[in-house]
Amino acid sequence: MGLLSVAIWLPIVFGTVLLALGSDRHVQAVRWLALIGAVLGFVVTLPLITGFDAGTAAMQYQENLAWIDRFNVRYHLGVDGLSVWFVLLTAFITVIVVISAWEVITDRVNQYMGAFLILSGIMIGVFSALDGLLFYVFFEATLIPMYIIIGVWGGPRRVYAAFKFFLYTLLGSLLMLIALLYLYYKSGGSFSILDWHRLPLGDTPQTLLFFAFFAAFAVKVPMWPVHTWLPDAHVEAPTGGSVVLAAIMLKLGAYGFVRFSMPIAPDASHEWAWLMVALSLVAVIYVGLVALVQQDMKKLVAYSSIAHMGFVTLGFFLFSELGVAGGIVQMLSHGFVSGAMFLCIGVLYDRVHSREIKAYGGVVNTMPKFAAFAVFFAMANAGLPGTSGFIGEWMVILAAVKFSFVIGLLAATALILGAAYNLWMVKRVYFGEVANDDVRALTDVNTREFLMLAILATATLAMGVYPKPVTDVMHVSVNELLKHVAISKLP
């Protein structure tokens, strides 16, 4: 069994064992078993990066076995510079989520931990799949654990939010399935994504394929105007659900654009790039303004996630190395920063049971250590230089300015809006006099909370100060993608 298979199936096996343990017996043993499964799942992904050859754009760590012989469906896995970091990010965030739930989740602990471990393996499968049908199975399978996480452990409107999340993402994916079947027949019976990259296609088929993929991936990102499921899902999801949703699941859609839309339909991607850029700018500016007026901290961070992911799609469809690499760096950074922001909100919610900004004020007086972390992550979310939040945005803005000064100027307004809504929240929640008795009674972070926030702060700083190891790994693959997309596939 190869490294990628171990990375996929080890957390799934641990998750399945946890589900079999029974509901509320041996709670402490369940927590430790979940932590062991998550840590092992992360450790097995480390050789993927230590042994990665950054000098080639070819797929590495490939596994190619027969799965459904009759239809030539393969269990084909592999990663390149575009996907390998997301395998590590998924496993890393899973460890953080298990730690975050340690004392907080007391009901059906085995099912909660098991759902996250199984979800982790499935998401790694999405980033590793090189067979179209295998990708689709993993892509759709992510809906099930997340639907359960929101629907069972979520807030008062959890069932509504879970249904909305499920229906939006499922309906978009059905068009993608039709596109995959068309490519299967057009390629003479191959589900290989790499074969599809080389398949000549006419103008109309490319356009139809582009919009079929757009339907699936734009909802997942989510792009404006199909973003309305995300704030509801975030607000109702438990803290761990919000962390995984923001840090990993939104990346599945953006990853789909660089693995499917751009290389399979390059002519259509160029033809409709104006639409993608326009929608991305709407997300960056309009959704940033929407974030500015939110009274619920989770909604504010949810809308900021949509704005940040707008940078990602903007970077991709500028068709420059700076833009694509900046988009990928932004995805990785957003994984750390948005995850940390939701964990900070979770820390406050566990103590006060309110996400409303007006319920707080002067938190720094009673929780100085926590406030230092929370303000740091808010600054990173606003794109402060020296943090990972700055690197991706700066690369995309630079690429946008080179492409068109007006587009660059519009994209740069995101930094002003980001600073506005983050600083406005920080001022009202953390600074000033102690606002009420709830804040006066707050206790500072415990060792577990300090540990998870410190790990994420270290990752955010390390990537912000020295991003070169990250960009070096993706450099050749990004250039290869752009060379491929620059060549017409019209017969």
Buried (B, 14 or more C-beta within 10 A) or exposed (E): EBBBBBBBBBBBBBBBBBBEBEEEEEBEEBBEBBBEBBBBBBEBBBEBBEEBEBEEBEBBBBBBEEBEEEEBBBBBBBBBBBBBBBBBBBBBBBBBBBBBBBEBBEEBBBBBBBBBBBBBBBBBBBBBBBBBBBBBBBBBBBBBBBBBBBBBBBBEEBEBBBBBBBEBBBEBBEBBBEBBBBBBEBBEEBBBBBBBBEBEBEBEBBBBBBBBBBBBBBBBBBBBEBBEBBBBBBBBBBBBBBBBBBBBBBBBBBBBBBBBBBBBBBBBBBBBBEEBBBBBBBBBBBBBBBBBEBEBBBBBBBBBBBBBBBBBBBBBBBBBBBBBBBBBBBBBBBBBBBBBBBBBBBBBBEBBEBBEBEBBBBBBBBBEBBBBBBBBBBBBBBBBEEBBBBBBBBBBBBBBBBBEEEBBEBBBBBBEBBBBBBBBBBEBBBBBEBBEEBBEEBEBBEEEBBEBBEBBBEBBBBBBEEBEEBBEBBBBBBBBBBEBBEEEBEE
